[in-house]
Amino acid sequence: MTTPVGALLPVALDAVTIAADLIRSRAPGLLTAKGDRDMATDLDYAVERAVRAYLLDRAPAVPILGEEEGVTGDGGGDLLWALDPIDGTANFVHGLPLCGVSLGLLHRGRAVLGVIDLPFLGTRYSAAEHAGAHVGERRITASATSALHDAIVAIGDYAVGSDSEEKNRLRLALTAALAAEVQRVRMLGSSAIDLAWVAEGRLDVSVSMSNKPWDTAAGVVIAREAGATVVDHDGSEHTAASTATIAAAPGVAEQINALIARTRRDLAPI
C-alpha cells in the first residue's frame, strides 16, 4: 500500500464534513429516476461532486467510486474510495432522519478505512484498520449478545426492478426465519446505519443480501474494527466482490450464519 491508510483518515473526515454540511443545509431538489422505485436527488449529485473535488485535491492518486457518477481516476490501482453521498435517499426525501454520508476506502477490495456521518442525528462514526472504531472520540465495540432470541436484527431493503421477485424470495424467507427466532427485526433503509449501529452495539446483526461498495465499504470496516464479524452469505471473508453483507456481534455470528445457510438450503426453486 503506497499511501498509508492512517494519513487518509483526516482527509476522509474533512470530506465527510463537507457532505454533512450540505445535507443539513439544502433541500433535496429535483428527483431523477434511476429505475423501478429508485431515485437520486439534485443534492445527491451536488454532495458527490463536492466530495469528489475535495478528495481529488487532497489525494489525487486515489480513484473514487461514487454511487451517482461511477469511477473517477484509474480504478486499477490498490486503493479506491467508495462514496455514497446520501445513503438512505428515500428516507431523506420523505423527511426521515435515518440517512447519511458514507465514505470508505478499499485496499485491493478490502475495506480499510471508513467514515459515516448521520447529519440529522448528530453522530459520526469512523475507523481505520487496526486502529479501532469510534463514534466521535469514543471507542465503540459490538454488543455482547450471545443468543439470537435476544438479538435485534436489521434486514436490508427488499429488491426492486425486473428481477426483484426472484431476489425477494430469499429476502422474504430470511425475514420469516428471523421473525421466528430473534427478539425483533428492523428495516431502517440505510446500510450505513445498519453497519454503524452493529459496531456501536445498538443492533446485534445486520443482514443485507446485496453488497454495493459505496453502501457498505465504510460500515464494514467500522463494524469489523468494533469487533463484529463481517462476512459474505456463505461465511467467507467480506470483500468488495461479495454478494451479501452480514455483520454480527461475535456471540451470535455463528448462529446467524447457520440460519442464513439453512434458509438458503430450504428455499425450494420455483
C-alpha positions in Angstrom: 0.0 0.0 0.0 1.8 3.1 -1.2 -0.4 5.6 0.7 -0.7 4.9 4.5 -4.3 4.5 5.5 -3.8 6.5 8.7 -2.7 9.5 6.7 -6.0 9.4 4.7 -8.3 9.4 7.7 -8.2 13.2 8.3 -8.9 13.6 4.6 -11.9 11.4 4.8 -13.2 13.2 7.9 -12.9 16.6 6.2 -14.6 15.3 3.1 -17.5 13.9 5.1 -17.8 17.2 6.9 -18.4 19.0 3.6 -21.0 16.4 2.7 -22.8 16.6 6.0 -23.0 20.4 6.0 -24.6 20.3 2.5 -27.1 17.7 3.6 -28.2 19.7 6.6 -28.4 23.0 4.8 -30.0 22.2 1.5 -33.4 20.8 0.3 -33.4 17.6 -1.8 -34.2 19.4 -5.1 -35.4 17.7 -8.2 -35.7 13.9 -8.3 -34.1 11.8 -11.0 -35.4 8.3 -11.6 -32.7 5.6 -11.6 -35.0 2.6 -12.3 -38.0 1.0 -10.6 -38.7 2.9 -7.4 -35.1 4.1 -7.2 -34.1 7.7 -7.3 -31.4 10.3 -6.8 -31.9 13.9 -5.8 -30.2 17.0 -7.0 -28.5 17.1 -3.6 -27.1 13.5 -4.1 -25.2 14.8 -7.2 -24.1 18.0 -5.5 -22.7 16.2 -2.5 -20.9 13.7 -4.6 -19.3 16.3 -6.8 -18.2 18.4 -3.8 -16.6 15.4 -2.1 -15.0 14.2 -5.3 -13.5 17.7 -5.8 -12.1 17.7 -2.3 -10.7 14.1 -2.5 -9.1 14.8 -5.9 -7.4 17.8 -4.4 -6.2 16.2 -1.2 -5.5 12.6 -2.5 -5.2 12.9 -6.3 -3.6 9.5 -6.7 -6.6 7.6 -5.2 -9.5 7.0 -7.6 -13.1 7.5 -6.5 -16.1 5.3 -7.0 -19.3 7.2 -6.4 -22.9 5.8 -6.5 -24.1 8.5 -8.8 -21.3 9.1 -11.3 -19.1 6.0 -11.3 -15.3 5.9 -11.2 -13.0 9.0 -11.4 -9.4 8.1 -12.0 -7.6 4.8 -12.6 -9.6 2.1 -10.9 -7.0 -0.5 -11.4 -4.7 0.5 -8.5 -4.6 -0.8 -5.0 -6.7 1.9 -3.3 -10.2 3.1 -4.2 -12.5 5.5 -2.4 -16.2 4.3 -2.3 -18.7 7.1 -1.7 -22.4 7.1 -1.1 -23.3 10.9 -0.9 -26.7 10.2 0.7 -27.2 6.6 1.9 -31.0 6.3 2.5 -32.1 8.7 -0.2 -35.7 7.5 0.1 -35.7 8.3 3.8 -34.2 11.7 3.2 -36.8 12.6 0.6 -39.6 11.6 3.0 -38.1 13.6 5.9 -36.9 10.6 7.8 -33.7 11.3 9.7 -32.2 7.8 9.0 -29.8 8.8 6.3 -26.2 9.8 6.0 -23.0 10.1 4.0 -20.7 7.0 3.7 -17.1 7.2 2.6 -15.0 4.1 2.6 -11.5 3.3 1.4 -10.8 -0.1 -0.2 -7.4 -1.7 -0.5 -7.4 -4.4 -3.1 -11.2 -4.9 -2.4 -10.9 -5.0 1.4 -12.4 -2.1 3.4 -9.6 -0.5 5.4 -11.0 2.9 6.4 -14.4 4.4 6.8 -16.4 7.4 7.9 -20.2 7.6 8.3 -21.9 10.8 9.3 -25.6 10.9 10.2 -26.3 14.6 9.8 -29.8 14.7 11.3 -28.8 12.6 14.3 -25.6 14.5 15.1 -23.5 11.3 15.0 -20.2 10.4 13.2 -18.6 7.0 13.1 -15.0 6.4 11.9 -12.5 3.6 11.7 -9.1 2.7 10.2 -7.8 -0.8 10.1 -6.0 -1.9 13.3 -7.0 1.4 15.0 -10.4 0.6 16.3 -13.8 2.1 15.6 -15.1 5.3 17.1 -18.2 7.4 17.4 -16.8 10.9 17.7 -13.8 10.5 20.0 -15.3 7.5 21.9 -14.2 4.0 21.1 -17.0 1.6 20.4 -17.5 -2.2 20.5 -20.1 -4.6 19.2 -22.7 -6.0 21.6 -22.1 -8.9 23.9 -25.4 -10.6 22.9 -24.9 -14.4 22.8 -28.2 -15.8 21.7 -30.4 -15.0 18.7 -33.6 -14.8 20.7 -32.1 -11.8 22.5 -30.9 -10.1 19.3 -32.2 -7.1 17.4 -31.6 -7.7 13.7 -31.7 -5.2 10.9 -32.5 -6.6 7.4 -31.7 -4.7 4.2 -34.2 -3.3 1.8 -36.1 -5.6 -0.5 -35.1 -5.7 -4.1 -36.8 -3.6 -6.8 -36.6 -3.9 -10.6 -37.1 -6.5 -13.2 -35.6 -9.4 -11.2 -36.9 -8.4 -7.8 -39.4 -11.2 -7.5 -36.7 -13.8 -7.6 -34.3 -11.9 -5.4 -37.0 -11.2 -2.8 -37.9 -14.9 -2.4 -34.7 -15.3 -0.3 -35.2 -11.9 1.4 -38.7 -12.7 2.4 -37.8 -16.2 3.5 -35.0 -14.7 5.7 -37.4 -12.2 7.2 -39.7 -15.0 8.2 -36.9 -17.1 9.6 -35.6 -14.2 11.6 -39.1 -13.3 12.9 -39.4 -16.8 14.2 -36.1 -16.7 16.2 -34.9 -13.3 17.1 -36.2 -10.7 19.5 -37.0 -8.1 16.9 -36.5 -7.5 13.1 -35.9 -3.9 11.9 -35.7 -2.4 8.4 -34.0 1.0 8.7 -33.4 1.8 5.0 -29.7 2.6 5.2 -26.9 0.1 5.0 -24.5 2.6 6.6 -26.7 3.0 9.6 -27.2 -0.8 9.9 -23.5 -1.4 10.0 -22.6 1.5 12.2 -25.2 0.5 14.7 -23.9 -3.1 14.8 -20.5 -1.5 15.5 -21.9 0.5 18.4 -24.0 -2.3 19.8 -27.4 -0.7 19.1 -28.0 -3.6 16.7 -26.7 -7.2 17.1 -26.9 -8.2 13.5 -27.3 -6.6 10.1 -28.3 -8.9 7.2 -28.1 -7.5 3.7 -28.4 -9.8 0.7 -26.5 -7.3 -1.5 -23.2 -5.6 -1.5 -22.6 -2.3 -3.2 -19.2 -0.9 -2.2 -20.5 2.7 -1.9 -23.1 1.5 0.6 -21.0 -0.9 2.6 -17.3 -0.1 2.5 -17.2 2.4 5.3 -19.7 0.4 7.5 -17.8 -2.9 7.0 -14.5 -1.6 8.4 -16.2 0.3 11.2 -18.1 -2.9 12.2 -15.1 -5.1 11.9 -12.9 -2.7 13.9 -15.6 -2.7 16.6 -15.2 -6.5 16.9 -18.1 -7.6 14.8 -17.8 -10.4 12.3 -18.5 -9.3 8.7 -18.9 -12.0 6.0 -20.5 -12.9 2.7 -23.6 -15.0 2.6 -21.6 -18.2 2.7 -19.5 -17.2 5.7 -16.4 -16.3 3.7 -14.4 -13.1 4.3 -16.3 -10.0 3.1 -14.7 -8.0 0.2 -16.0 -5.6 -2.4 -16.8 -8.7 -4.6 -19.0 -10.3 -2.0 -22.7 -10.8 -2.9 -24.1 -10.1 0.6 -23.0 -8.2 3.7 -23.7 -10.0 7.0 -22.4 -8.2 10.1 -22.9 -9.7 13.6 -21.8 -9.4 17.1 -19.3 -12.2 17.8 -21.6 -14.0 20.2 -24.3 -14.6 17.5 -22.2 -14.7 14.3 -22.2 -18.5 14.0 -25.9 -18.6 14.8 -26.9 -16.1 12.2 -24.7 -17.7 9.6 -26.3 -21.0 10.3 -29.8 -19.5 10.0 -28.9 -18.0 6.6 -27.4 -21.2 5.3 -30.5 -23.2 6.4 -32.9 -20.7 4.8 -31.0 -20.8 1.5 -30.9 -24.6 1.6 -34.6 -25.0 2.4 -35.8 -22.4 -0.2 -37.2 -24.6 -2.9 -36.7 -23.4 -6.5 -39.8 -22.2 -8.4 
